[in-house]
Amino acid sequence: MENNELYKIAKKNATSYKPNKVTRIGHVSVALIAQNKKIYTGVSIETGCSLGTCAEYNAIASMVQDGETRIIKLIAVNEEGKIYSPCGKCREYIYQINNDNINTEIILKDKTVRMEYLLPEL
């Protein structure tokens, strides 16, 4: 799958919803391709008490429910269409779900890099 196609899937799901003053849902969306070639998506849930979750966690949870742990390619996009790099917590999570995810392709604004490039020394 081309990067642009994965971008469109992630962007489509990135729509911010604010049910109250301290909660924002869906501001960031992730689309990933797992080893089984299926696409999994997730959106962020931000809360005022820090109990929210990143979009990567939600997409990975869906993937794991299908028995998958290996991520081939991943993109994170906000509602304005800006591409994000996974945060440090998500990078570590992706790697710990399956150490082969060190080779996951992360789509950035102007390039695609392997997860290994984004993690500190292992």
Backbone as CSV, one residue per row, in Angstrom:
resi,resn,N_x,N_y,N_z,CA_x,CA_y,CA_z,C_x,C_y,C_z
1,MET,0.846,-1.177,0.000,0.000,0.000,0.000,0.890,1.238,0.000
2,GLU,0.503,2.191,-0.784,1.238,3.446,-0.884,1.025,4.300,0.369
3,ASN,2.020,5.099,0.695,1.936,5.979,1.867,0.737,6.910,1.793
4,ASN,0.441,7.435,0.598,-0.666,8.370,0.437,-2.010,7.719,0.766
5,GLU,-2.177,6.456,0.411,-3.420,5.741,0.719,-3.581,5.573,2.234
6,LEU,-2.503,5.208,2.917,-2.559,5.045,4.370,-2.827,6.393,5.038
7,TYR,-2.232,7.450,4.496,-2.485,8.802,5.001,-3.975,9.140,4.919
8,LYS,-4.595,8.863,3.795,-6.019,9.175,3.610,-6.900,8.430,4.612
9,ILE,-6.552,7.197,4.901,-7.325,6.417,5.881,-7.207,7.045,7.265
10,ALA,-5.980,7.384,7.656,-5.773,7.995,8.973,-6.465,9.351,9.050
11,LYS,-6.318,10.166,8.023,-6.897,11.513,8.022,-8.418,11.465,8.125
12,LYS,-9.029,10.500,7.468,-10.490,10.363,7.489,-11.019,10.163,8.918
13,ASN,-10.253,9.471,9.739,-10.694,9.161,11.109,-10.329,10.231,12.130
14,ALA,-9.532,11.211,11.731,-9.073,12.250,12.665,-10.091,13.392,12.706
15,THR,-11.027,13.277,13.612,-12.032,14.330,13.791,-12.216,14.544,15.286
16,SER,-11.870,15.708,15.740,-11.891,15.999,17.174,-13.315,16.173,17.687
17,TYR,-13.583,15.516,18.796,-14.871,15.611,19.483,-14.588,15.970,20.931
18,LYS,-15.263,16.984,21.450,-15.047,17.417,22.832,-16.359,17.273,23.611
19,PRO,-16.484,16.176,24.371,-17.716,15.983,25.138,-17.807,16.882,26.371
20,ASN,-16.669,17.460,26.780,-16.658,18.382,27.919,-15.406,19.254,27.831
21,LYS,-15.143,20.059,28.846,-14.027,21.011,28.799,-12.645,20.374,28.845
22,VAL,-12.527,19.175,29.387,-11.198,18.587,29.593,-10.931,17.342,28.749
23,THR,-11.872,16.916,27.941,-11.705,15.698,27.157,-11.764,16.013,25.669
24,ARG,-10.848,15.417,24.931,-10.848,15.557,23.476,-10.624,14.168,22.879
25,ILE,-11.486,13.779,21.979,-11.440,12.446,21.380,-11.198,12.573,19.879
26,GLY,-10.259,11.817,19.374,-10.050,11.714,17.940,-9.194,12.779,17.302
27,HIS,-8.505,13.581,18.093,-7.668,14.636,17.524,-6.544,14.058,16.664
28,VAL,-6.027,12.905,17.048,-4.991,12.212,16.285,-5.514,10.836,15.916
29,SER,-5.235,10.433,14.690,-5.644,9.118,14.195,-4.415,8.390,13.663
30,VAL,-4.416,7.072,13.832,-3.337,6.232,13.324,-3.933,5.179,12.400
31,ALA,-3.211,4.911,11.330,-3.510,3.763,10.474,-2.221,2.965,10.360
32,LEU,-2.324,1.664,10.526,-1.146,0.806,10.420,-1.470,-0.423,9.603
33,ILE,-0.446,-0.956,8.999,-0.563,-2.215,8.269,0.166,-3.268,9.072
34,ALA,-0.540,-4.344,9.391,0.046,-5.451,10.145,0.614,-6.493,9.176
35,GLN,1.307,-7.441,9.733,1.910,-8.499,8.926,0.861,-9.260,8.122
36,ASN,-0.354,-9.373,8.638,-1.418,-10.076,7.925,-1.996,-9.237,6.782
37,LYS,-1.413,-8.065,6.521,-1.790,-7.133,5.447,-3.084,-6.374,5.733
38,LYS,-3.679,-6.585,6.922,-4.867,-5.833,7.292,-4.475,-4.456,7.816
39,ILE,-5.371,-3.500,7.621,-5.176,-2.149,8.122,-5.969,-1.996,9.409
40,TYR,-5.307,-1.480,10.430,-5.948,-1.217,11.719,-5.851,0.275,11.991
41,THR,-6.892,0.817,12.600,-6.917,2.241,12.908,-7.239,2.455,14.381
42,GLY,-6.883,3.620,14.865,-7.188,4.010,16.235,-7.154,5.518,16.331
43,VAL,-7.872,6.053,17.307,-7.853,7.493,17.542,-7.427,7.766,18.977
44,SER,-6.943,8.976,19.195,-6.502,9.381,20.530,-7.699,9.717,21.403
45,ILE,-7.509,9.535,22.696,-8.485,9.958,23.701,-7.697,10.700,24.764
46,GLU,-7.895,12.013,24.838,-7.185,12.854,25.796,-8.164,13.279,26.882
47,THR,-7.765,13.100,28.133,-8.609,13.480,29.260,-7.849,14.424,30.183
48,GLY,-8.586,15.162,30.992,-7.973,16.111,31.908,-7.232,15.459,33.055
49,CYS,-7.471,14.182,33.281,-6.829,13.498,34.415,-5.743,12.535,33.949
50,SER,-5.268,12.690,32.743,-4.174,11.905,32.153,-4.480,10.417,31.993
51,LEU,-5.742,10.056,31.931,-6.099,8.655,31.714,-6.383,8.351,30.250
52,GLY,-6.049,9.252,29.370,-6.294,9.043,27.952,-5.335,8.044,27.340
53,THR,-5.537,7.787,26.059,-4.657,6.880,25.337,-4.306,7.479,23.979
54,CYS,-3.141,7.123,23.520,-2.692,7.550,22.198,-3.401,6.718,21.129
55,ALA,-3.479,7.277,19.940,-4.102,6.580,18.817,-3.372,5.275,18.504
56,GLU,-2.046,5.276,18.658,-1.265,4.067,18.383,-1.718,2.910,19.276
57,TYR,-1.936,3.195,20.560,-2.376,2.145,21.486,-3.687,1.533,21.039
58,ASN,-4.621,2.376,20.600,-5.936,1.870,20.208,-5.875,1.051,18.923
59,ALA,-5.061,1.477,17.966,-4.898,0.696,16.742,-4.221,-0.643,17.045
60,ILE,-3.215,-0.619,17.889,-2.500,-1.848,18.246,-3.409,-2.812,19.002
61,ALA,-4.270,-2.295,19.858,-5.200,-3.170,20.579,-6.088,-3.939,19.607
62,SER,-6.569,-3.272,18.581,-7.393,-3.956,17.575,-6.582,-5.017,16.845
63,MET,-5.350,-4.696,16.521,-4.474,-5.627,15.825,-4.217,-6.867,16.683
64,VAL,-3.923,-6.649,17.958,-3.624,-7.754,18.863,-4.850,-8.662,19.037
65,GLN,-6.034,-8.084,19.006,-7.255,-8.904,19.087,-7.349,-9.884,17.927
66,ASP,-6.731,-9.559,16.796,-6.685,-10.463,15.649,-5.484,-11.400,15.692
67,GLY,-4.736,-11.368,16.794,-3.590,-12.257,16.939,-2.322,-11.754,16.272
68,GLU,-2.309,-10.489,15.894,-1.145,-9.900,15.230,-0.342,-9.052,16.203
69,THR,0.973,-9.043,16.016,1.840,-8.165,16.808,2.851,-7.438,15.941
70,ARG,3.014,-7.864,14.714,4.030,-7.280,13.833,3.419,-6.168,12.984
71,ILE,4.001,-4.971,13.090,3.543,-3.805,12.341,4.518,-3.564,11.195
72,ILE,3.985,-3.503,9.987,4.813,-3.270,8.809,5.014,-1.776,8.569
73,LYS,3.919,-0.996,8.648,3.974,0.435,8.346,2.942,1.150,9.205
74,LEU,3.246,2.405,9.598,2.362,3.164,10.476,2.433,4.652,10.141
75,ILE,1.269,5.324,10.247,1.220,6.770,10.097,0.262,7.332,11.141
76,ALA,0.627,8.482,11.709,-0.212,9.215,12.668,-0.497,10.597,12.088
77,VAL,-1.782,10.995,12.086,-2.208,12.238,11.456,-3.190,12.958,12.381
78,ASN,-3.087,14.290,12.445,-4.077,15.030,13.229,-5.207,15.512,12.324
79,GLU,-6.211,16.156,12.916,-7.396,16.539,12.153,-7.120,17.588,11.082
80,GLU,-6.025,18.327,11.208,-5.650,19.296,10.188,-4.828,18.641,9.068
81,GLY,-4.495,17.383,9.242,-3.726,16.667,8.236,-2.234,16.628,8.483
82,LYS,-1.778,17.188,9.606,-0.349,17.167,9.936,0.058,15.757,10.347
83,ILE,1.176,15.305,9.821,1.704,13.985,10.152,2.589,14.098,11.387
84,TYR,2.389,13.187,12.329,3.152,13.151,13.576,4.042,11.920,13.632
85,SER,5.140,12.049,14.320,5.940,10.893,14.703,5.338,10.341,15.994
86,PRO,5.299,9.027,16.170,4.812,8.493,17.443,5.616,9.052,18.616
87,CYS,4.951,9.327,19.725,5.637,9.832,20.912,6.552,8.743,21.472
88,GLY,7.406,9.106,22.400,8.349,8.162,22.984,7.679,6.958,23.627
89,LYS,6.573,7.191,24.320,5.835,6.093,24.958,5.329,5.114,23.903
90,CYS,4.810,5.635,22.810,4.288,4.777,21.743,5.399,4.039,21.018
91,ARG,6.526,4.705,20.815,7.665,4.041,20.166,8.091,2.817,20.971
92,GLU,8.212,3.008,22.269,8.615,1.904,23.148,7.560,0.798,23.141
93,TYR,6.289,1.176,23.165,5.178,0.219,23.147,5.196,-0.608,21.864
94,ILE,5.363,0.056,20.731,5.412,-0.631,19.443,6.539,-1.657,19.444
95,TYR,7.687,-1.263,19.947,8.839,-2.166,19.996,8.601,-3.338,20.951
96,GLN,8.001,-3.074,22.105,7.807,-4.142,23.088,6.703,-5.118,22.704
97,ILE,5.751,-4.697,21.877,4.714,-5.617,21.398,5.345,-6.730,20.570
98,ASN,6.364,-6.379,19.799,7.104,-7.360,19.001,8.444,-6.716,18.649
99,ASN,9.527,-7.310,19.110,10.841,-6.710,18.872,11.172,-6.554,17.384
100,ASP,10.522,-7.331,16.510,10.725,-7.153,15.070,10.141,-5.833,14.580
101,ASN,9.338,-5.178,15.407,8.800,-3.870,15.038,9.886,-2.787,15.005
102,ILE,11.094,-3.139,15.340,12.224,-2.229,15.171,12.359,-1.860,13.690
103,ASN,11.800,-2.723,12.821,11.847,-2.517,11.376,10.579,-1.874,10.815
104,THR,9.626,-1.534,11.672,8.396,-0.897,11.208,8.732,0.394,10.471
105,GLU,8.085,0.600,9.336,8.256,1.836,8.583,7.322,2.890,9.169
106,ILE,7.888,3.999,9.596,7.114,5.106,10.144,7.084,6.214,9.092
107,ILE,5.879,6.563,8.664,5.729,7.604,7.660,5.776,8.955,8.359
108,LEU,6.722,9.789,7.952,6.858,11.139,8.467,6.491,12.128,7.367
109,LYS,6.567,13.394,7.667,6.152,14.430,6.715,6.835,14.295,5.357
110,ASP,8.143,14.191,5.368,8.871,14.209,4.102,9.709,12.964,3.842
111,LYS,9.523,11.935,4.664,10.281,10.695,4.467,9.640,9.569,5.259
112,THR,10.105,8.375,4.999,9.710,7.194,5.764,10.974,6.637,6.402
113,VAL,10.909,6.363,7.717,12.072,5.835,8.428,11.684,4.564,9.174
114,ARG,12.666,3.762,9.463,12.417,2.574,10.283,12.367,2.985,11.752
115,MET,11.590,2.253,12.530,11.449,2.537,13.959,12.814,2.630,14.628
116,GLU,13.751,1.835,14.191,15.098,1.838,14.750,15.689,3.264,14.770
117,TYR,15.371,4.049,13.766,15.861,5.410,13.644,15.291,6.322,14.728
118,LEU,14.079,6.002,15.217,13.398,6.854,16.187,13.621,6.452,17.640
119,LEU,14.152,5.259,17.870,14.377,4.777,19.237,15.801,5.103,19.688
120,PRO,15.962,5.380,20.978,17.327,5.546,21.485,18.062,4.213,21.427
121,GLU,19.306,4.242,21.739,20.093,2.999,21.706,19.414,1.909,22.513
122,LEU,19.363,0.731,21.929,18.745,-0.420,22.602,19.777,-1.306,23.218
